Amino acid sequence: MNLLFIGIGGFLGAISRFALSEFIIKLLPNTITLGTLSINVIGCLLIGLYLGNSIPIKDSSYYFFVIGFLGSFTTMSAFTHQTVELINTNTFLATSYIISTIFLCILATYIGTLISR
């Protein structure tokens, strides 16, 4: 049953990621990395809100939301691919993107845990 929750959550997370990414790209053309950065920061905030500072109880909502939805919504593969593309054209921008992503995602998760207390 948990696989079904993960599958449904993953389906919805992937669609949400695609829709939000397309919206950001149309809103701010030529900023493909901003879409991925925004999605990852939002996903990290949501996981911080959901899990807080506690050890998660692995119930159906955990499998659906954390593993399925957020696992599919956030995107390490797009981040790394975009980083490699940037390294080939602009090392400074690539480095800035890496540092910004790591810093903002950790900060968003931390803020989420603070809010959830």
C-alpha positions in Angstrom: 0.0 0.0 0.0 2.9 2.4 0.8 4.1 2.0 -2.8 0.7 3.3 -4.0 1.0 6.3 -1.7 4.5 7.0 -3.0 3.4 6.6 -6.6 0.5 8.9 -6.4 2.5 11.5 -4.5 5.4 11.2 -7.0 3.0 11.7 -9.9 1.5 14.8 -8.3 5.0 16.1 -7.3 6.4 15.7 -10.8 3.4 17.4 -12.4 3.6 20.3 -9.8 7.4 20.7 -10.5 6.9 20.8 -14.2 4.0 23.3 -14.0 5.8 25.6 -11.5 9.0 25.5 -13.6 7.1 26.3 -16.8 5.3 29.2 -15.0 8.6 30.7 -13.7 10.3 30.3 -17.1 7.4 32.1 -18.8 7.4 34.8 -16.1 11.2 35.3 -16.2 12.6 34.1 -19.5 16.3 33.1 -19.7 16.3 32.1 -16.0 16.0 28.3 -16.2 18.1 27.9 -13.0 15.8 30.2 -11.1 12.9 27.7 -11.6 14.9 24.8 -10.3 16.3 26.9 -7.4 12.8 28.1 -6.5 11.3 24.6 -6.6 14.1 23.1 -4.4 13.8 25.9 -1.8 10.0 25.5 -1.7 10.4 21.7 -1.3 12.9 22.2 1.5 10.6 24.6 3.3 7.8 22.1 3.0 9.8 19.3 4.4 10.9 21.4 7.3 7.3 22.4 7.9 6.1 18.7 7.7 8.9 17.1 9.7 9.9 19.8 12.1 12.6 18.6 14.4 10.9 15.3 15.1 11.7 11.8 13.9 9.0 11.1 11.3 6.2 8.6 11.9 6.2 6.6 8.7 2.5 6.6 8.1 0.6 6.9 4.8 0.9 10.7 4.8 4.7 10.4 5.2 5.0 8.0 2.2 2.6 10.2 0.1 4.0 13.6 0.9 7.7 13.3 1.9 8.8 10.3 -0.2 6.4 10.6 -3.1 5.4 14.3 -3.5 8.5 16.1 -2.2 10.9 13.4 -3.5 9.5 14.0 -7.0 8.9 17.8 -6.6 12.4 18.7 -5.7 15.1 17.9 -8.3 18.7 17.2 -7.7 19.2 15.9 -11.2 18.1 19.2 -12.8 20.3 21.2 -10.4 23.4 19.1 -11.2 22.7 19.2 -15.0 22.2 23.0 -15.0 25.4 23.3 -12.9 27.4 21.3 -15.4 26.1 23.5 -18.2 27.0 26.6 -16.3 30.5 25.3 -15.5 31.0 25.0 -19.3 30.1 28.6 -19.9 30.5 30.6 -16.7 32.4 29.2 -13.7 31.5 32.1 -11.5 27.8 31.8 -12.1 28.0 28.0 -11.6 29.7 28.5 -8.2 27.2 31.1 -7.2 24.4 28.8 -8.2 25.8 25.9 -6.1 26.4 28.1 -3.0 23.0 29.8 -3.4 21.2 26.5 -3.7 22.8 24.8 -0.7 22.5 27.9 1.5 18.9 28.7 0.6 17.7 25.1 0.8 19.2 24.6 4.3 17.9 27.9 5.4 14.4 27.1 4.1 14.4 23.7 5.8 15.5 25.4 9.1 12.8 28.1 8.8 10.2 25.4 8.1 11.3 23.6 11.3 11.1 26.8 13.3 7.6 27.5 12.0 6.4 24.0 12.7 7.3 24.1 16.4 
